[in-house]
Amino acid sequence: MNSNPLPLNLSRYEGCTITGALAVSAFIPDAPTVVHGPTGCAHHNLSLLHATLLQQDRLPLPRVYATSLGEQDIIFGGEEALERTIEQVLQRKPRAVCVISTCITETIGDDTDAVCGREWGVPVIHLHSAGFLGGSFNEGFVNALKGIGTLVSPAEAHDGGINIVGEKNLEFEVEENYEEVARLLGLLDLEVNVRFVRNTRVDDISRFSEGSINILREGALDPIGRHFHEQFGQPYLSGFPVGLQGTRAFLQAIGDACGIKANEAIAAEKALQEEVAADFADLRGEVINLSPFGFQCPEFFLLSEVAGAIGLRIAPEGTEIPVPFGTPVGTAGIRRMLHQWRRFLHA
């Protein structure tokens, strides 16, 4: 939970800390997650995951367990319940176990770090996520990435490719956005080393430090970029490519960081963007409104750039184009957005 909530603050970064941590740990196939707290904490967040994953046509549920603390545990401490649950999970032979603490276990003073730090035969990682003691969704997300980073050992050389860090696993177009970033890297003859963390097994996570550069999903993850820079010496880029010019600038930044000349890649991407604009020439001259709710949307300048390239006219009043929930990633994301606009205008 947010430690200082405001009635008008609906940012995704201010949600439950447990949700932020679980949005990372639940996507390690061979490292089940234990939610240390009452059953309701696990049920609420697993229900959210289930509903979101169904929208992505993913039916299997992640492996999430609860210590299911009751009244006696809360009065006398829940460490024994955590021990029992970890022992039960280890019977399934995981490569690691993630433990998410909850508001109640931190309040009653359970030493979750000490329990996780015992010799279990595999890494048992405590992901700090006590919300009302001063946390948020983003803090839980960052803490989970840091905690899972303990599975990684420093590499002798950073020549294993590019790491993708902090993908929004609950995002509707998460795979499409990854494929777009991978396509852009391919223009520079670069490959992805590790997706940290999306559907990535523990042994693959261990190769993270071999990556030459980390690409963060968004600027809100700068703390994790700095963390891994200090730990492994890896430079990082603060965010996926957005916008026409922004996508070409992304190629230039990656080229500079990797010592690669990006001129040909940038020229190829600019040609593709011109093809996209030509594909939507039928929208030229249409009038759109990028402030349908009476205030300027955060993506106004990005969308204005796209509208200008197509020949759309922006007016304070007129047809209300629905602004996508997420900023479109790369040229492919812009193409998908323009398909949405075309359907709305020609409905």
C-alpha positions in Angstrom: 0.0 0.0 0.0 1.0 3.6 -0.4 2.3 5.2 2.8 0.8 8.6 1.8 -2.2 8.0 -0.4 -3.9 10.9 -2.1 -7.5 10.7 -3.5 -6.4 11.8 -6.9 -3.3 9.6 -7.1 -4.2 6.5 -9.2 -0.7 5.8 -10.4 0.2 2.2 -10.9 3.3 2.8 -8.8 1.2 3.4 -5.7 -0.5 0.0 -5.5 0.1 -2.9 -3.1 3.8 -3.7 -2.4 3.0 -7.4 -2.4 1.5 -7.1 -5.9 4.7 -5.4 -7.1 7.0 -8.2 -5.7 4.7 -11.0 -6.9 4.6 -9.4 -10.4 8.3 -10.3 -10.6 8.7 -13.5 -8.6 5.7 -15.4 -10.1 7.4 -15.4 -13.5 10.4 -17.6 -12.5 9.1 -21.0 -13.5 11.4 -23.1 -11.2 11.3 -20.7 -8.2 7.9 -20.8 -6.4 6.8 -18.0 -4.2 5.7 -18.2 -0.6 3.6 -15.3 0.7 4.3 -15.1 4.4 1.1 -13.9 5.9 -2.7 -14.5 6.1 -4.3 -16.5 3.3 -6.2 -13.4 2.1 -2.9 -11.6 1.1 -2.0 -14.5 -1.2 -5.5 -15.1 -2.5 -6.1 -11.4 -3.3 -2.9 -11.1 -5.3 -3.1 -14.5 -7.0 -6.6 -13.6 -8.1 -5.3 -10.4 -9.7 -2.6 -12.4 -11.5 -5.1 -15.0 -12.6 -7.4 -12.4 -14.1 -4.6 -10.6 -15.8 -3.0 -13.7 -17.2 -6.3 -14.9 -18.6 -6.4 -11.7 -20.7 -3.0 -12.8 -22.1 -4.4 -16.2 -22.9 -2.2 -17.8 -20.3 -4.1 -20.4 -18.4 -1.7 -22.1 -15.9 -1.4 -20.3 -12.6 2.1 -19.4 -11.1 3.2 -21.5 -8.2 2.3 -19.4 -5.2 1.9 -20.7 -1.6 0.8 -19.0 1.6 1.9 -19.6 5.2 -1.7 -19.0 6.1 -1.1 -17.3 9.5 -3.9 -17.6 12.0 -4.6 -15.9 15.3 -2.0 -18.0 17.3 0.7 -17.3 14.8 0.0 -13.5 14.8 0.1 -13.5 18.7 3.2 -15.7 19.2 5.0 -15.2 15.8 4.8 -16.8 12.4 8.4 -18.0 11.9 7.5 -21.7 12.5 4.7 -21.5 10.0 7.2 -20.0 7.5 9.7 -22.9 8.2 7.0 -25.5 7.6 5.8 -23.9 4.4 9.4 -23.7 3.0 9.9 -27.3 3.8 6.7 -28.3 2.0 7.7 -26.3 -1.0 11.2 -27.8 -1.1 9.6 -31.3 -1.5 8.8 -30.2 -5.1 12.5 -29.8 -5.9 12.6 -26.1 -6.9 15.8 -24.4 -8.0 15.1 -21.5 -5.6 12.3 -20.2 -3.4 11.1 -16.6 -3.1 9.5 -15.4 0.1 7.3 -12.3 0.1 6.7 -10.7 3.5 3.4 -9.0 4.3 2.3 -6.1 6.4 1.3 -8.3 9.3 4.5 -10.3 9.5 6.6 -7.2 9.5 4.4 -5.6 12.2 4.6 -8.6 14.5 8.4 -8.7 14.1 9.0 -12.0 12.4 12.7 -12.3 11.4 12.0 -13.4 7.9 15.6 -12.7 6.8 16.9 -15.1 9.5 14.5 -17.9 8.4 15.4 -17.5 4.7 19.1 -17.3 5.5 19.3 -20.8 6.9 20.8 -23.7 5.0 18.0 -25.0 2.9 20.0 -26.6 0.0 18.7 -24.1 -2.5 18.6 -20.3 -2.3 15.6 -19.0 -0.3 15.3 -15.3 -1.0 13.3 -12.8 1.1 11.7 -10.1 -1.1 10.9 -7.2 1.2 7.4 -6.0 0.6 5.7 -4.7 3.8 3.4 -2.1 2.4 2.0 0.1 5.1 5.3 0.5 6.8 6.3 2.6 3.8 6.0 0.8 0.5 4.3 0.9 -2.9 3.9 -1.3 -5.9 7.0 0.1 -7.5 9.1 -0.4 -4.3 7.9 -4.1 -4.1 8.8 -4.5 -7.8 12.3 -3.0 -7.4 13.0 -4.9 -4.2 12.0 -8.1 -5.9 14.4 -7.4 -8.8 17.2 -6.7 -6.3 16.5 -9.8 -4.3 16.5 -12.1 -7.3 19.7 -10.4 -8.3 21.4 -12.4 -5.4 21.1 -15.4 -7.7 23.7 -13.8 -10.0 27.5 -14.0 -9.6 29.9 -11.5 -11.2 31.1 -12.5 -14.6 34.6 -12.2 -15.9 33.4 -10.5 -19.1 30.3 -8.6 -20.2 30.0 -10.1 -23.7 26.8 -12.1 -23.4 24.4 -9.7 -25.1 21.7 -7.3 -23.8 19.7 -7.8 -20.7 16.0 -6.7 -20.7 15.2 -5.6 -17.1 11.9 -5.1 -15.4 9.3 -6.0 -18.1 5.8 -5.3 -17.0 4.6 -8.9 -16.7 1.0 -7.8 -16.2 1.0 -5.6 -19.3 -1.3 -6.6 -22.1 1.3 -6.2 -24.9 4.3 -7.4 -22.9 5.4 -10.0 -25.5 4.8 -7.6 -28.4 6.9 -4.9 -26.7 9.7 -7.4 -26.1 9.7 -8.6 -29.7 9.9 -5.0 -30.8 13.0 -4.3 -28.7 14.6 -7.6 -29.8 13.9 -6.5 -33.5 15.6 -3.2 -32.9 18.6 -4.9 -31.3 18.8 -7.2 -34.3 19.3 -4.2 -36.6 22.5 -3.7 -34.7 23.4 -7.4 -34.8 22.8 -7.7 -31.0 20.9 -10.4 -29.2 19.1 -10.6 -25.8 21.0 -12.3 -23.0 18.5 -12.5 -20.2 14.9 -11.3 -19.6 15.2 -10.2 -16.0 12.6 -11.4 -15.1 10.0 -12.9 -17.4 9.5 -16.6 -17.7 13.2 -17.0 -17.0 14.6 -20.0 -15.1 17.1 -19.7 -12.3 20.1 -21.1 -14.2 19.4 -18.6 -17.0 19.1 -15.8 -14.4 22.6 -16.6 -13.2 23.9 -15.5 -16.6 22.6 -11.9 -16.1 26.1 -10.5 -15.2 27.4 -11.6 -18.6 25.2 -8.9 -20.3 27.0 -5.9 -21.8 24.2 -3.4 -21.0 20.8 -3.4 -19.2 17.7 -1.9 -20.9 15.2 -0.9 -18.3 11.5 -1.1 -19.1 10.9 2.4 -17.9 12.6 5.3 -16.1 10.9 4.4 -12.8 13.4 1.5 -12.6 16.5 3.8 -12.5 17.2 2.6 -8.9 17.6 -1.0 -10.1 19.7 0.3 -13.1 22.1 2.0 -10.6 22.1 -1.0 -8.4 23.3 -3.4 -11.1 25.7 -0.8 -12.4 27.3 -0.7 -8.9 27.2 -4.5 -8.5 28.3 -5.7 -11.9 29.5 -2.6 -13.7 26.8 -2.7 -16.4 25.6 0.5 -18.0 21.9 0.9 -18.5 19.3 2.7 -20.6 16.3 4.2 -18.9 13.4 2.9 -20.8 12.1 1.2 -23.9 12.0 3.2 -27.2 8.9 5.4 -27.6 7.9 7.7 -30.5 9.4 8.0 -34.0 12.4 10.1 -33.2 12.7 8.3 -29.8 13.0 4.9 -31.5 15.8 6.2 -33.7 17.5 7.8 -30.7 17.2 4.4 -28.9 19.2 2.8 -31.7 21.8 5.5 -31.5 22.1 5.1 -27.7 22.5 1.3 -27.9 25.1 1.7 -30.6 27.1 4.3 -28.6 27.0 2.1 -25.5 28.1 -1.0 -27.4 30.7 0.7 -29.6 28.6 0.0 -32.8 28.0 2.4 -35.6 24.2 2.8 -35.8 23.8 4.9 -39.0 22.6 2.0 -41.2 20.2 0.8 -38.5 18.8 4.2 -38.0 18.3 4.7 -41.7 16.5 1.4 -42.1 14.2 2.3 -39.2 13.4 5.7 -40.6 12.5 4.0 -43.9 10.2 1.6 -42.1 8.5 4.5 -40.2 7.9 6.2 -43.6 6.3 3.0 -44.8 4.0 3.0 -41.8 3.0 6.6 -42.4 2.2 5.7 -46.0 0.1 2.7 -44.9 -2.2 5.1 -43.0 -2.4 7.8 -45.6 -6.2 7.3 -45.6 -6.3 9.1 -42.2 -4.7 12.3 -43.6 -6.8 15.4 -42.8 -8.9 13.7 -40.1 -9.4 15.8 -37.0 -8.5 14.2 -33.6 -8.6 15.4 -30.0 -5.8 14.3 -27.7 -7.5 15.7 -24.6 -10.7 13.8 -24.4 -11.1 14.3 -20.7 -10.5 18.0 -20.7 -6.8 17.9 -19.8 -3.7 17.2 -21.8 -2.7 13.5 -21.7 0.8 12.7 -20.6 1.6 11.2 -24.0 0.5 14.4 -25.9 3.8 15.3 -27.4 4.6 11.7 -28.5 1.1 11.3 -30.0 1.4 14.7 -31.7 4.6 13.6 -33.4 2.8 10.5 -34.8 -0.2 12.5 -35.8 2.0 15.0 -37.7 3.8 12.2 -39.6 0.4 10.8 -40.7 -1.1 14.2 -41.5 -3.8 14.1 -38.8 -5.0 17.5 -37.5 -5.2 18.0 -33.8 -7.9 20.3 -32.4 -9.2 21.0 -28.9 -12.6 19.9 -30.0 -13.5 17.2 -32.5 -13.4 13.4 -32.7 -12.2 11.9 -29.4 -9.5 9.4 -30.2 -9.0 7.0 -27.3 -5.5 7.3 -26.0 -3.9 3.9 -25.4 -3.4 2.9 -21.8 0.3 2.4 -22.3 2.7 4.5 -24.4 3.3 2.5 -27.6 6.8 0.9 -27.8 8.8 1.4 -30.9 7.6 1.6 -34.5 5.5 -1.6 -34.1 3.7 -0.2 -31.2 2.9 3.0 -33.2 1.5 0.8 -36.0 -0.8 -1.1 -33.6 -2.0 2.2 -32.2 -2.7 3.6 -35.6 -4.8 0.6 -36.4 -6.9 1.4 -33.3 -7.3 5.0 -34.4 -8.3 3.9 -37.9 -11.0 1.6 -36.5 -12.4 4.4 -34.3 -12.4 7.0 -37.1 -13.9 4.7 -39.7 -16.5 3.0 -37.4 
